[in-house]
Amino acid sequence: MARLSREDRQIALGSLQAGQSQSAIARHFHVSQSTISRLWVRFQATGSVADLPRAGRPRATTAAHDRFIRLRHLRNRFLSASSSVQALPGPHRLSDQTVRNRLHEAGLRARRPHRGAVLTRRHRQNRVQWGNQHLRWTVRNHWRHVWFSDESYFLLQRHDGRRRVYRRVNERYAPNCVDEAPVHGGGGVMVWGAINTAGRSTLVHVQGRITAQRYVEEILRPHALPLLADQDAIFQQDNARPHTARLTTQFLTDHHVQVLPWPSMSPDMNPIEHLWDELDRRVRRREEAPANHRDLLQALQEEWDTIPQQDIRHLIQSMPRRCRAVVAAQGSHTPY
């Protein structure tokens, strides 16, 4: 029976019903006559030519084992399959793959985890409070006046473990199959930028350690203040120490800059974070990768200027959804 496909079985059945002999049909399909005979008997008994259900391989785990594996991994999502094999009570001879199969049956599969900021109870409370305060803000009346700003560090060479090489067996250490990387990624450059529905700032290179004095003199005074000339403009920045230092707050107050209060540990609320990711992808997609820090900075500035303003506008238009998401998550991590 295993040698006959479902279509061949249907054809053989039709030939039998048409009056052909079992031996002639067996010769036509190159199977034994007993195979055709069993096909006819099965059809008369069940009305079908499909295979009957089979017992299959005996299940290696009991219901108690399945429940133990499922609950253990639901309580701690970062446990490995091998640890569950060792933790199973009673005598057993289970493999790691058996544990994975039971987890798959429960809808649990190993996936790359999302990396988010460490959120304490106080952080969550502040995030919910901030979300509730801005739930009624609209893009037309509020968010379009906000200039979102941030610093970001870009590595000259980034290795996230997802790059692949096509090679043959025993070519692991072949020169053309080795992904050579300098220690610590070869360094990188830090930049500052700001975005708004109507435009963007220049991409500013931040050299060395940023202090409150440097933040005021090298970023706020020459680059941020011209953007905030409109009396309705609102300036957003996170709670990094140079941003919240007395010198910085006094400078912003003296120049009558309206600052948007911002909850700590909330990069997912800032749309410019997504723009940094897009900027990094654009640089990585270049045919000629930057060879040094100067090339990297030049590539970042060129790609920053070519990002469509419509993309920035779409990011800022997501602010009402971000507020609703952080409230719905009770201050925990959001999909943004």
NULOVO-21594 format. One record per residue (C-alpha): x, y, z; residue number from 1. Coordinates in steps of 0.2 Angstrom, whole numbers. Example, Ala and Ser with C-alpha at 12.3 -4.5 7.8 and 13.67 -1.06 7.14 Angstrom:
      xx      yy      zz   pos
      62     -22      39     1
      68      -5      36     2
! end
This chain:
      xx      yy      zz   pos
       0       0       0     1
      14      12       4     2
      20      11     -14     3
       3      18     -21     4
       0      36     -20     5
     -17      43     -16     6
     -20      46     -35     7
     -15      29     -40     8
     -26      21     -27     9
     -41      31     -35    10
     -36      25     -52    11
     -34       7     -46    12
     -51       8     -37    13
     -60      14     -53    14
     -52       0     -63    15
     -58     -13     -51    16
     -76      -5     -52    17
     -75      -6     -71    18
     -72     -24     -70    19
     -53     -26     -73    20
     -44     -40     -64    21
     -33     -37     -49    22
     -18     -46     -57    23
     -19     -34     -72    24
     -20     -19     -61    25
      -6     -25     -50    26
       5     -27     -66    27
       0     -10     -72    28
       6      -1     -56    29
      20     -14     -53    30
      14     -19     -36    31
       9     -36     -29    32
      -9     -43     -32    33
     -11     -44     -13    34
      -9     -25     -12    35
     -23     -22     -24    36
     -34     -35     -15    37
     -31     -26       2    38
     -36     -10      -7    39
     -52     -17     -12    40
     -56     -25       5    41
     -52      -8      13    42
     -64       1       2    43
     -78     -11       4    44
     -76     -10      23    45
     -73       9      26    46
     -78      17       9    47
     -61      25       8    48
     -44      20       1    49
     -34      31      14    50
     -22      23      26    51
     -30      18      42    52
     -24      27      58    53
      -8      19      65    54
      -2      19      83    55
      15      26      79    56
      30      27      90    57
      26      26     109    58
      25      43     118    59
      41      45     128    60
      33      57     141    61
      18      55     152    62
       4      68     155    63
      13      73     171    64
      30      75     162    65
      21      86     149    66
      13      97     162    67
      30      98     172    68
      39     104     156    69
      26     116     151    70
      24     124     168    71
      42     125     171    72
      45     135     155    73
      30     146     158    74
      37     151     175    75
      55     155     168    76
      55     158     149    77
      74     158     148    78
      77     140     154    79
      85     128     142    80
      78     111     136    81
      93     102     143    82
      90     110     161    83
      72     103     160    84
      78      86     156    85
      89      86     171    86
      75      93     182    87
      62      80     177    88
      57      69     192    89
      58      50     192    90
      68      39     180    91
      67      43     162    92
      77      43     146    93
      72      59     138    94
      82      69     125    95
      83      88     124    96
      73      87     107    97
      59      78     116    98
      57      93     128    99
      57     105     113   100
      44      95     105   101
      33      96     120   102
      36     114     121   103
      31     116     103   104
      15     107     107   105
      11     120     120   106
      14     134     108   107
      31     138     115   108
      46     141     103   109
      63     147     106   110
      65     165      99   111
      77     180     100   112
      71     190     115   113
      67     208     114   114
      80     219     123   115
      73     233     134   116
      78     244     148   117
      77     239     166   118
      61     245     173   119
      58     246     191   120
      41     249     200   121
      44     267     201   122
      49     268     182   123
      33     259     177   124
      22     271     188   125
      30     286     180   126
      28     279     163   127
       9     276     166   128
       7     293     173   129
      16     301     159   130
       5     291     146   131
     -11     296     155   132
      -6     315     155   133
      -3     314     136   134
     -17     303     131   135
     -27     318     124   136
     -13     325     115   137
     -15     325      96   138
      -3     327      82   139
     -11     342      75   140
     -12     352      91   141
       2     346     101   142
      15     333      94   143
      19     343      78   144
      26     356      89   145
      38     345      98   146
      57     343      93   147
      62     326      98   148
      81     325     102   149
      94     312     107   150
     112     306     105   151
     117     289      98   152
     133     279      96   153
     137     270      80   154
     150     257      79   155
     162     256      64   156
     159     237      63   157
     144     229      72   158
     143     210      74   159
     126     205      81   160
     129     186      78   161
     116     186      64   162
     128     187      49   163
     130     171      39   164
     143     164      27   165
     140     151      14   166
     154     138      15   167
     158     120      13   168
     162     107      26   169
     180     110      34   170
     180     128      27   171
     177     136      44   172
     194     144      45   173
     197     147      27   174
     202     165      24   175
     187     170      13   176
     175     162      26   177
     182     171      42   178
     173     187      47   179
     187     197      53   180
     182     210      66   181
     193     222      77   182
     192     222      95   183
     177     231     103   184
     170     234      85   185
     184     246      80   186
     176     260      90   187
     163     272      83   188
     156     290      83   189
     143     298      93   190
     130     310      85   191
     116     321      91   192
     101     325      81   193
      83     332      83   194
      67     329      72   195
      50     337      70   196
      36     335      58   197
      42     350      48   198
      61     346      48   199
      76     340      56   200
      92     347      64   201
     110     344      57   202
     118     329      63   203
     131     335      76   204
     147     325      79   205
     149     323      98   206
     168     320     102   207
     173     313     118   208
     163     313     135   209
     148     325     135   210
     146     336     150   211
     133     349     154   212
     144     363     149   213
     148     355     132   214
     130     350     129   215
     125     368     131   216
     139     376     121   217
     141     363     107   218
     123     357     105   219
     110     368     113   220
     116     385     109   221
     122     383      91   222
     110     369      85   223
      94     367      96   224
      90     386     100   225
      88     390      81   226
      75     376      80   227
      65     382      95   228
      63     400      89   229
      44     397      87   230
      35     402     103   231
      24     385     102   232
      40     374     100   233
      43     361     113   234
      59     353     116   235
      61     335     121   236
      76     326     129   237
      79     311     140   238
      85     311     158   239
     104     309     154   240
     114     318     167   241
     120     332     155   242
     102     335     151   243
      95     337     168   244
     110     346     176   245
     107     363     184   246
     118     372     171   247
     107     365     157   248
      90     368     165   249
      95     386     169   250
     101     389     151   251
      84     382     144   252
      74     393     157   253
      84     409     153   254
      80     406     134   255
      61     403     138   256
      62     385     130   257
      47     374     134   258
      54     357     139   259
      43     341     138   260
      44     331     154   261
      50     314     150   262
      49     298     160   263
      65     289     164   264
      70     273     155   265
      58     276     141   266
      67     275     124   267
      52     266     117   268
      42     283     118   269
      54     293     108   270
      52     291      89   271
      69     296      85   272
      75     279      92   273
      67     271      76   274
      76     284      65   275
      93     279      73   276
      89     261      68   277
      85     267      50   278
     100     277      49   279
     111     262      54   280
     103     251      41   281
     106     264      28   282
     124     265      32   283
     126     246      32   284
     117     244      15   285
     130     254       7   286
     141     245      -6   287
     157     252       1   288
     157     250      20   289
     165     264      30   290
     184     261      33   291
     187     273      47   292
     178     285      59   293
     179     299      46   294
     171     289      33   295
     158     283      45   296
     153     301      51   297
     152     306      33   298
     141     291      28   299
     130     295      43   300
     128     313      38   301
     124     309      20   302
     111     296      25   303
     103     307      38   304
     100     321      25   305
      92     308      13   306
      79     301      24   307
      62     306      18   308
      54     319      29   309
      38     309      26   310
      46     294      36   311
      50     306      51   312
      32     313      50   313
      25     295      51   314
      36     291      66   315
      29     307      76   316
      12     303      71   317
      14     287      81   318
      15     296      97   319
      -4     294     102   320
      -2     276      99   321
      13     275     110   322
       4     284     124   323
     -10     272     123   324
       2     257     122   325
      12     262     138   326
      -4     264     148   327
     -11     248     142   328
       5     239     147   329
       4     247     164   330
      21     255     161   331
      30     240     155   332
      38     237     139   333
      29     241     123   334
      31     236     105   335
      38     252     100   336
! end
